[in-house]
Amino acid sequence: MCQTDTNINVFLFAYGSLIWRPGLFFFSTLIRCISYNIEGFNFLYKFTGYVRGYQRRFYQKCRFHRGTNEQPGRVVTLIQTNDPQDVVYGVCYCISAHDSIEILKQLDFREQGGYVRMQCGVHKQEDEGQIMFMEEPFVNKAIVYVGGIKQDDDFVAEQEERHLDRLATVIASSKGPSGLNRDYLFNLATHLRQLKVGDDHVFALESRVRELVAHEEPTPQKQQLPITLKGTIYIDNGAVAAVSSGKALGLYPVGVVGLDGSFSKGELVQLVDYLNKRVVSKGFTNYSSDEILKIKGKHSKRIKEVLNFQDDCEEQCYVVSKRNMILV
């Protein structure tokens, strides 16, 4: 894992969802604007760029955002080829030295599931579709999150699982707290086109998935508009033990370490063991995602003060009450 100098601005190369969704959803300390601000991600400037000697492939399993433990989705990682003719286009962000340590800490949380930090040179895209292979990188050392380095269970190593039709089938049928797996693919393809750059693998996969989902017919269940999971609340060991025992009257905010998704009070969320990435429970939340960001990690006695509530209510002590919760 690369280290950062606290006095030097940091560059971050995005080639997946960070291209269009660079926001950080977990910690309210990031909601401060010193430059641009998109859903909490502060950066000084950005540019369209590319890295050489890599290919972008949907070879990383996703259990927490676009899939589940039972049915992992597929998201992109970088596969090193060492061939300078192979390029991957994306967006390079310049992050201030002041913000970089905190932002990278939260990105480590967001990019969980087999991704590690690496460094690479990033070339700037000056003209549409034109690459000059003799030029030096515009940025010599940019941070990039890459999956598959550890060759763990989250990396798709089997050749049959890498076949385009197999990837398309998985993506077309997978979903997680952040939404449908297919939407991740479609968004990536759309934003690459907006950048006026290409990727044969992404576009071929997009075409195949659209063919698969075009033949879907709404089921009676979909027509009945069932309750949908709106987000994930990550909890620490103490909260896991308390909720799992069934003895606690609810989830206290002190046990919350992060969240994913945007939701309102009363919507369905899942409680996930932060360390083991295991779904512990599901329930209807007493607070919105914005409110939880403000009270997470705090004693329940401080909820009234932090959220400026006027009246006392027993339900206010819990992020999710036991009576609105089921164990998984």
C-alpha positions as CSV (number, residue, x, y, z in Angstrom):
1,M,0.0,0.0,0.0
2,C,1.4,3.4,-1.0
3,Q,1.9,6.2,1.5
4,T,1.0,9.8,1.1
5,D,3.1,12.9,1.9
6,T,1.1,15.3,4.1
7,N,2.5,18.3,2.3
8,I,1.9,17.2,-1.3
9,N,-1.3,17.1,-3.2
10,V,-2.4,13.5,-4.1
11,F,-3.7,12.3,-7.5
12,L,-6.3,9.5,-7.7
13,F,-7.1,7.6,-10.9
14,A,-10.7,6.5,-11.2
15,Y,-11.7,3.8,-13.8
16,G,-15.0,2.5,-12.3
17,S,-17.8,4.0,-10.3
18,L,-15.5,6.8,-8.9
19,I,-15.8,8.3,-12.4
20,W,-19.4,9.3,-11.9
21,R,-20.0,8.7,-8.2
22,P,-17.0,10.0,-6.3
23,G,-19.0,10.8,-3.2
24,L,-18.1,9.3,0.2
25,F,-21.1,8.1,2.2
26,F,-19.7,7.0,5.5
27,F,-18.4,9.8,7.6
28,S,-19.8,13.3,8.2
29,T,-16.3,14.7,8.8
30,L,-16.0,14.8,5.0
31,I,-18.9,17.1,4.5
32,R,-16.9,20.3,4.2
33,C,-16.3,22.2,1.0
34,I,-12.9,23.7,0.3
35,S,-13.1,23.3,-3.4
36,Y,-15.5,21.3,-5.6
37,N,-17.8,19.1,-3.6
38,I,-19.8,16.1,-5.0
39,E,-21.6,14.1,-2.3
40,G,-18.7,14.8,0.1
41,F,-15.7,14.2,-2.2
42,N,-13.4,17.2,-2.2
43,F,-11.0,17.7,-5.0
44,L,-9.0,20.6,-6.5
45,Y,-9.5,19.6,-10.2
46,K,-9.8,16.6,-12.5
47,F,-8.9,15.6,-16.0
48,T,-9.6,12.8,-18.4
49,G,-6.6,10.5,-18.6
50,Y,-5.5,6.9,-19.1
51,V,-3.0,4.4,-17.8
52,R,-1.0,2.1,-20.1
53,G,-0.2,-1.6,-19.9
54,Y,-3.6,-2.4,-18.3
55,Q,-7.0,-3.7,-19.4
56,R,-10.3,-2.9,-17.6
57,R,-12.3,-6.1,-16.9
58,F,-15.4,-7.1,-14.9
59,Y,-13.3,-9.7,-13.0
60,Q,-14.0,-8.6,-9.4
61,K,-16.8,-10.0,-7.3
62,C,-18.9,-7.5,-5.4
63,R,-20.7,-8.6,-2.3
64,F,-21.5,-5.3,-0.6
65,H,-22.6,-2.8,-3.2
66,R,-23.9,-4.5,-6.3
67,G,-24.4,-8.0,-5.0
68,T,-24.7,-10.1,-1.9
69,N,-22.7,-12.9,-0.2
70,E,-25.1,-15.4,-1.8
71,Q,-25.0,-13.8,-5.2
72,P,-22.0,-11.5,-5.8
73,G,-22.2,-9.1,-8.6
74,R,-19.3,-8.2,-10.9
75,V,-17.4,-4.9,-11.0
76,V,-14.3,-3.7,-12.8
77,T,-10.6,-4.1,-11.8
78,L,-7.4,-3.5,-13.7
79,I,-5.5,-6.5,-15.3
80,Q,-1.9,-5.8,-16.0
81,T,-0.6,-6.7,-19.5
82,N,2.6,-4.6,-19.7
83,D,1.6,-3.9,-23.3
84,P,1.8,-0.1,-23.9
85,Q,-0.8,-0.5,-26.6
86,D,-3.3,-1.5,-23.9
87,V,-4.8,1.6,-22.3
88,V,-7.6,2.2,-19.8
89,Y,-9.4,5.6,-19.8
90,G,-10.8,7.3,-16.7
91,V,-10.8,10.4,-14.6
92,C,-7.8,11.6,-12.5
93,Y,-8.6,13.7,-9.4
94,C,-6.2,16.0,-7.7
95,I,-6.9,16.0,-3.9
96,S,-5.4,18.6,-1.6
97,A,-2.7,17.4,0.9
98,H,-5.0,18.8,3.6
99,D,-7.8,16.4,2.7
100,S,-6.0,13.4,1.2
101,I,-5.3,11.3,4.4
102,E,-9.0,11.5,5.5
103,I,-10.4,11.0,2.0
104,L,-8.1,8.0,1.3
105,K,-9.1,6.5,4.7
106,Q,-12.7,6.6,3.7
107,L,-12.0,5.3,0.1
108,D,-10.3,2.3,1.7
109,F,-13.6,1.7,3.4
110,R,-15.6,2.2,0.2
111,E,-13.3,0.1,-1.9
112,Q,-13.4,-2.9,0.4
113,G,-13.8,-6.4,-1.1
114,G,-10.4,-7.3,-2.4
115,Y,-9.1,-3.8,-3.6
116,V,-5.8,-2.4,-2.5
117,R,-4.0,0.8,-3.2
118,M,-1.3,0.9,-5.9
119,Q,0.5,3.6,-7.8
120,C,0.7,4.2,-11.6
121,G,1.5,6.9,-14.1
122,V,-1.4,8.7,-15.7
123,H,-1.3,10.3,-19.1
124,K,-3.5,13.2,-19.9
125,Q,-6.0,12.9,-22.8
126,E,-5.3,16.0,-24.8
127,D,-7.3,15.3,-28.0
128,E,-10.2,13.0,-28.7
129,G,-9.1,9.5,-29.6
130,Q,-5.4,10.5,-30.0
131,I,-2.7,8.7,-28.0
132,M,1.0,9.6,-28.3
133,F,2.9,6.6,-27.1
134,M,6.3,8.4,-26.6
135,E,4.9,11.0,-24.2
136,E,5.8,11.0,-20.5
137,P,3.0,10.6,-17.9
138,F,1.2,13.8,-16.9
139,V,1.2,12.4,-13.4
140,N,4.0,10.0,-12.4
141,K,2.4,8.6,-9.3
142,A,-1.3,8.4,-9.0
143,I,-3.2,6.2,-6.5
144,V,-5.4,3.6,-8.0
145,Y,-7.5,0.9,-6.3
146,V,-7.0,-2.5,-8.0
147,G,-8.7,-5.8,-7.2
148,G,-7.2,-9.2,-7.8
149,I,-3.8,-8.5,-6.4
150,K,-4.3,-10.9,-3.5
151,Q,-5.9,-13.5,-5.8
152,D,-8.5,-14.1,-3.1
153,D,-12.1,-15.4,-3.4
154,D,-13.3,-12.0,-4.7
155,F,-11.2,-12.2,-7.8
156,V,-12.7,-14.0,-10.9
157,A,-9.8,-16.2,-11.9
158,E,-11.6,-19.1,-13.7
159,Q,-11.7,-18.7,-17.4
160,E,-15.2,-20.0,-17.7
161,E,-16.4,-17.4,-15.3
162,R,-14.7,-14.7,-17.4
163,H,-16.6,-15.6,-20.6
164,L,-18.7,-12.6,-21.8
165,D,-22.0,-14.5,-21.7
166,R,-21.3,-15.7,-18.2
167,L,-20.4,-12.2,-17.0
168,A,-23.5,-10.8,-18.6
169,T,-25.7,-13.4,-17.0
170,V,-24.4,-12.6,-13.5
171,I,-24.6,-8.8,-14.0
172,A,-28.1,-9.0,-15.4
173,S,-29.4,-10.9,-12.4
174,S,-27.4,-9.4,-9.5
175,K,-28.3,-6.5,-7.1
176,G,-27.2,-5.1,-3.8
177,P,-27.7,-2.2,-1.4
178,S,-26.3,0.2,-4.0
179,G,-28.7,-1.0,-6.7
180,L,-28.8,-3.2,-9.7
181,N,-25.5,-4.6,-11.0
182,R,-26.6,-3.8,-14.5
183,D,-26.9,-0.1,-13.6
184,Y,-23.3,0.0,-12.6
185,L,-22.3,-1.4,-16.0
186,F,-24.7,1.0,-17.9
187,N,-23.5,4.0,-15.9
188,L,-19.9,3.1,-16.7
189,A,-20.6,2.8,-20.4
190,T,-22.5,6.0,-20.5
191,H,-19.8,8.0,-18.8
192,L,-17.1,6.6,-20.9
193,R,-19.0,7.8,-23.9
194,Q,-19.5,11.2,-22.3
195,L,-15.7,11.4,-21.9
196,K,-15.5,10.4,-25.6
197,V,-13.3,7.4,-24.9
198,G,-13.8,3.7,-25.6
199,D,-13.5,0.3,-24.0
200,D,-14.4,-2.7,-26.1
201,H,-14.9,-5.0,-23.1
202,V,-17.3,-2.6,-21.4
203,F,-19.3,-1.9,-24.5
204,A,-19.6,-5.5,-25.6
205,L,-20.7,-6.5,-22.1
206,E,-23.2,-3.6,-22.1
207,S,-24.7,-4.8,-25.4
208,R,-25.1,-8.4,-24.2
209,V,-26.7,-7.4,-20.8
210,R,-29.2,-5.1,-22.6
211,E,-30.1,-8.0,-24.8
212,L,-30.7,-10.2,-21.7
213,V,-32.8,-7.7,-19.8
214,A,-34.8,-6.6,-22.8
215,H,-36.6,-9.9,-22.7
216,E,-37.6,-9.7,-19.0
217,E,-41.2,-9.5,-18.2
218,P,-42.5,-7.8,-15.0
219,T,-43.4,-10.4,-12.4
220,P,-46.5,-10.1,-10.2
221,Q,-44.1,-9.3,-7.3
222,K,-42.6,-6.4,-9.2
223,Q,-46.0,-5.1,-10.1
224,Q,-47.0,-5.1,-6.4
225,L,-44.1,-2.7,-5.6
226,P,-42.6,-4.7,-2.7
227,I,-40.5,-3.1,0.1
228,T,-37.0,-2.5,-1.2
229,L,-33.7,-2.6,0.7
230,K,-32.6,1.0,0.7
231,G,-29.2,0.9,2.4
232,T,-26.6,-0.7,4.6
233,I,-25.5,0.2,8.2
234,Y,-22.1,-1.1,9.2
235,I,-21.8,-2.0,12.9
236,D,-18.9,-2.9,15.2
237,N,-18.2,-6.1,17.2
238,G,-20.1,-4.9,20.3
239,A,-23.2,-4.1,18.3
240,V,-23.0,-7.4,16.4
241,A,-22.9,-9.3,19.6
242,A,-25.8,-7.3,21.1
243,V,-28.0,-7.5,18.1
244,S,-27.3,-11.2,17.5
245,S,-28.1,-12.1,21.1
246,G,-31.6,-10.8,20.7
247,K,-31.4,-9.3,24.2
248,A,-30.7,-5.7,23.1
249,L,-33.7,-3.4,22.6
250,G,-32.2,-2.0,19.5
251,L,-29.1,-0.8,17.7
252,Y,-27.5,2.1,19.5
253,P,-25.7,4.8,17.5
254,V,-22.4,4.2,19.3
255,G,-22.2,0.9,17.5
256,V,-22.5,2.3,14.0
257,V,-19.2,2.8,12.1
258,G,-20.5,3.7,8.7
259,L,-23.2,3.4,6.1
260,D,-23.9,3.0,2.4
261,G,-26.8,4.4,0.5
262,S,-29.2,7.3,0.9
263,F,-32.5,6.6,2.7
264,S,-35.2,8.2,4.8
265,K,-36.6,7.4,8.2
266,G,-38.8,4.3,8.2
267,E,-37.1,2.6,5.2
268,L,-35.6,-0.9,5.1
269,V,-31.9,-1.3,5.8
270,Q,-29.5,-4.1,6.5
271,L,-27.1,-4.2,9.5
272,V,-23.7,-5.6,8.4
273,D,-20.8,-6.8,10.5
274,Y,-18.1,-4.3,9.5
275,L,-15.2,-6.7,10.0
276,N,-16.7,-9.9,8.7
277,K,-18.9,-8.3,6.0
278,R,-21.8,-10.5,7.2
279,V,-25.5,-9.4,7.2
280,V,-26.6,-9.6,10.8
281,S,-30.1,-8.2,10.6
282,K,-32.6,-6.2,8.6
283,G,-35.0,-3.6,9.9
284,F,-36.8,-0.3,9.5
285,T,-34.6,2.6,10.5
286,N,-35.7,5.3,13.0
287,Y,-33.4,7.9,11.3
288,S,-32.5,9.0,7.8
289,S,-29.0,8.4,6.4
290,D,-28.1,12.0,6.9
291,E,-29.1,11.9,10.6
292,I,-27.2,8.7,11.2
293,L,-24.1,10.3,9.8
294,K,-24.4,12.9,12.5
295,I,-25.0,10.6,15.5
296,K,-23.0,7.5,14.5
297,G,-20.4,6.6,17.2
298,K,-22.1,8.8,19.8
299,H,-23.8,7.9,23.0
300,S,-27.6,7.7,22.7
301,K,-27.9,10.5,25.3
302,R,-26.4,12.9,22.8
303,I,-29.0,12.3,20.0
304,K,-31.4,14.9,21.3
305,E,-28.6,17.5,21.4
306,V,-27.0,16.6,18.1
307,L,-30.3,16.4,16.1
308,N,-32.0,19.3,18.1
309,F,-35.0,17.2,19.2
310,Q,-37.4,18.8,21.6
311,D,-39.2,15.8,23.1
312,D,-37.9,12.7,24.8
313,C,-38.9,9.4,23.2
314,E,-37.6,5.9,24.0
315,E,-37.5,5.0,20.3
316,Q,-35.0,7.9,19.8
317,C,-32.3,5.9,21.6
318,Y,-32.1,3.4,18.7
319,V,-31.0,3.6,15.1
320,V,-33.1,0.5,14.5
321,S,-35.5,-0.7,17.3
322,K,-35.7,-4.4,18.1
323,R,-39.4,-4.5,17.4
324,N,-38.7,-3.3,13.8
325,M,-35.8,-5.8,13.3
326,I,-35.4,-9.4,12.2
327,L,-32.2,-11.5,12.5
328,V,-30.8,-13.0,9.3
